[in-house]
Amino acid sequence: MNSRISSKSSVVPRRICIVGLWHQATVLSACFAQTGHWVTTVGDDEAAVAELGRGKSPVVEPKLDAMLRRTIKSG
């Protein structure tokens, strides 16, 4: 018997809206999206919003850009 359970198999996808684009909001948005949720992130900095849409984080965090690009690519 395989006791290993995929984290995605037990996730009920939710629609989540996060206001803000800085450190905690950006990291949480990427993490929620990676686990299968539909995430909308709202911010008032147009340049940061555009960069985020291209998979470039407005904050420095290891591996965050790659995570953003993966989740954006998957829809």
QUIKA-V331834 format. One record per pair of residues at least 6 apart in sequence whose C-alpha atoms are under 8 Angstrom apart, sorted by the first residue. I is the first residue (numbers start at 1). J is the second residue. Records with the same first field share a line. If there is no record, write none. Layout:
I=J ; J
This chain:
7=35
8=35 ; 36
11=35 ; 36
12=36 ; 37
13=36 ; 37 ; 38
14=37 ; 38
15=37 ; 38 ; 39 ; 40
16=37 ; 38 ; 39 ; 40
17=39 ; 40 ; 41 ; 42
18=25 ; 29 ; 39 ; 40 ; 41 ; 42
19=25 ; 41 ; 42 ; 43
20=26 ; 41 ; 42 ; 43 ; 44
21=41 ; 42 ; 43 ; 48 ; 49 ; 58
22=58 ; 59
23=59
25=41
26=41 ; 57 ; 58 ; 59
27=64
29=39 ; 40 ; 41
30=64 ; 67 ; 68 ; 71
32=38 ; 39
33=39 ; 71
34=67 ; 71
42=49
43=49
48=57 ; 58
51=57 ; 58
52=58 ; 68
53=72
54=69
55=65 ; 66 ; 68 ; 69 ; 72
56=65 ; 68 ; 69
57=64 ; 65 ; 68
